[in-house]
């Protein structure tokens, strides 16, 4: 299904089932070997807690989320916002955490991408270099598993010929094929060659309400960042009525760049390599009572 859809948007696409590579190795350096074992997705909070006006009291903990999704000790990947209570500012959160279990403490391999106060560029830091908790704020889209080795879906796509970004292409392909039936997927992919459009939220929450997508885009800071970028996507083919964010992807690198992935900016030369696992369960945590569709891109 994925290969057929990707070939409509990329010059070359190959999808196969393979053994998950050891994700503790380069370029991933994750605190777990794989993305297999009781795979599930959690959509926590939501964009309505960020805009039009940020509700800073919305703070969550990945160890608690792991218990809420009935998988204590889960290995969690995804995309979210930092806890401004901990950092004192707003920033992009790239969660990569082996949550605590009865026998072992949490291992936090997460990254934070923020606007560098010195030069207004990207400042990417390992979360554990400054903080010891597993908090995040406002919103997150999370893929969780036991972090085991096993069979995964390997996706290779080179040379983008269509308008869709890599993640949207995967999601819309699933939606087209499975229709009413929601299919969720998570994992990791690497932009091996090329460049990408990435945003980072400003350190200050907007004092003025952000009421439209144009308001949001004027508030966000956009960058062109270079490969290799290691990305953590969470995808649900369609929202079955839970006010989900159906796709959300954050990325980090080993050269100091990272943030929220929008699209590659070098379609001719771009190369994607990804490893995905379909999720078995979907959890909706702290769904906003008042909602809207602004800022979901």
N, C-alpha and C positions, 0 to 999 in steps of 0.2 A: 504493500500500500504506500509506504513512505517513498520508496524508490521511484514509483510512477509519478508521484506528485513533485518530487524534487527535480525530476528530469524536465518538467515543464518550466522550471525556474532557474536551472543551472545547466551549464554546458555538459557537465559530467557528474553523475551521481551513482553511488553504489551503496547498497544497504545489505548487511548480512548479520547473522547471529554468530558471535564469537565469545571466547572466554574474556571476561573483563580483565584489562591489564592491571598490574599492581599500581594502584593509585597513590601508594606511599612514595613512589618514585617520581623523578622529573617527568614532565614539567609541573605535575599536580602537587606533589608533596603533601597529600591529604593525611589526616590522622586515622584513616581506615583503608583497607586494601581494595574494597569494592563497593558497589552500590546495590548489592543483592540481599535478599532476605527480608520478607514481610514489607515490601515497598508500599509507601503511602504518601499522600500529599496533604499538607495543612495550609489553609489560607487564613492568616491571623490578622485581625483588625481590618484596616482597609484605607484606601485613599481618602475617604471622607473624614478620617481622623487627622489628615495632613492639610487638606484644603476643603473649603475656602480659608478656614483659620485653623492652625495647628492646635490639637488637643494634647498638650505635652504630658499630661498625667497618664496617657496611654503607654504603659511600659509592661513588657513581657519578659519571660525568661525561657531560654531554650530547654533547660532541664525540666521545667514545668510543662512546656509544650510536649516534650517526649513522653511524659506521663499521661498527659491529656489524650495523646493519640495512641495510648496503650502500647508504647514501645520504649520503656525506660532504657537508657543506654544507647538510644538510636544514634546513627550517624546522619547528620542533617546538612544538606546543601541548599542554597537558594539565593533569594534576593529580598532585601528589606531596608529599613531605616534604622539608624543607631538610636540608642537611648540617650536623649539629650540630657537626661538627669545625670547620667554617668559622664558623658563627654563635655557637657556644658555648651555644646553646639549641635547643629544639624549636619548630617553627613550620610553618605551611602554606606550601607552595611552589606558585606559579602560573607554570609555565614557559612562556615566550614567547621562543624563541631561534632566531636564524638561526645555525646552527653554523658552525664555521670550515671553510673549504675551502683548497685549495692556494694560491689567489690572495687570499683575504680572511680577516681575523680574524673571530671570532664577534661577533655583535651580540646582547647580552643585554637583552631588554626585559621580563624576568620581574619578578614581584612577590612579596613575602613578607607574609603576614598573621600577626601574632603578638599575644599578649595584652600590652597596654600596661602596663608595670610601674607607671606613675603612677596610672592610674584603673581598671585591670582591663578596659578596653574594648578595641576593636580598634585595632591599630596597623598600618597598611598602608604599606609602603615599596617603592620601586623597588629591585630587587636591585643594580643597577649604581651606586646612590648610595653604597654602602658596600663592595661586593665586586667583584672583577675576574674571578672564575673562573666555570665553568659546572657546578659540583658540585650534587648533591642526595643525599639519604640514604634508606635503608630501603625505599622503594617509589615507583613512579610509573607512571601510565598515560599513554602518550604517543601523539599522532597526528603523523605526520611526512609531509612532502611536499617538493617542490622550491620551494614558495612562489610558484608561478606563478598568473597569472590563468587563467580558464577557466570552463567550465560547472560550476555547483554546484546542490545542492538547497536551495532557499529554503523555509523553514518558518515560517508565521505561525500563531500560536494565541492566542486571546483568551478570557477568561472560563472558568476551570476549573470543570467541573461534576462531575468524578469525583474519585476518591481519589488517583490516580497523579500523581506529579510529571512534569514535562515530559520529562525524560530517560528515566525508567522507562516512560512511555507509548510513546515512540519505540522503546525496546529491546524491550518486550514485544510491540509490534505486529509488529516484524521477526521475533521468535521464533515468534509465532503463525502467521505467513505462511510462513516458510522452514523451520520445524521443525528437523530434524536438521542442516540446512546452516547453519553459522555465518556471519553477516553482520556485518561491523564498519564503524563509521562514526566520523568525527571532524570537528572544525571549531570553530565559535564561535557563540554565540547571546547576545542581549541581552535581559535582563528590562527592558523599556522603561517599564513602569508597574507600581506595586504594591510589595509587600515580600516578603522571603523569609527562611526559617529557614536560618541558616548556622552552622557550627561552626568553632572554632579550637582546635587542640590547645594544652594548657598548655606553658609554657616548660620545665618540669621533667618528665622522663619519670617515669612512675609507679614508685615504689619497691616497691609491692605488686603482685604479678602481677594482670593484668586478665584474668580467666578467662571472663567472660560479657559479653553485649551490655550488660547493665545496668551492670556494672563500667565498661565503656568509656564509656557515656553519662554516668555520674556523674563521670567523669574529664574528659571534653570540656567546653568552654565554649560554650554556645549563645547566639546573638544573633538579633534580628530586624533585618535590614538593608534599606535602601531602594533603589529603582531610581534611575537606571539602573545595572545590574550587568552586566558583560561576562564571559561564562562560557565555559570551555573544556572541553567534554565529550569523553570517549572511551567508546564503546559497542561491545560485542560481543553479538550477540543470544543466543548460548548458548556455554557453555564446552565446547570439543571435547576436554577432558581434559588441559588445561595448567595447571589451578589458577589460572584468570584471575580478576581482579576485573572483572565484566562491565559495570559502569558506574561512572564516577568523574568528578566535575565540580567544578572550582574556579573561583572568580570574583574579579574585581577591580573597582574603580570609580575615578572621578576625584574622589570626595568622601571618600576615606579609609576605605572599608569593603571587606571581601573575606574569602574563606575557602572552606570546603567547602559546596557547595550541597546542601540537602536537599529543600526544597519551598517554593513560594510560600505566603505566609500571608494573601494578599488575593485569594482565588479570583475574586471578582466583577470586580475591576478589573484583574487581571494581563494583561499583554501580552508575548508572546514573539516575537522575530524571530531566526531562525537560518539559518546557511549551513553545509551539511554536504557531505561527500564520502565515498562508500563506499571502504573500504580494499581494496587488492589482496592485501596480505601481512600476516601476523601473526608477530611475533617474541616469543619468551618468553626473557627474559634473567635468569639467576641465580634460577631457581625455587626456593623454599624446600623443603628435603627433608622437614622436619616441618611439617605444615600444619593448619589448622582453619578454621572459617567464622565465627569471632567478629569483629565490627568491620568487616564488609564493606559496611555500609550507607553 
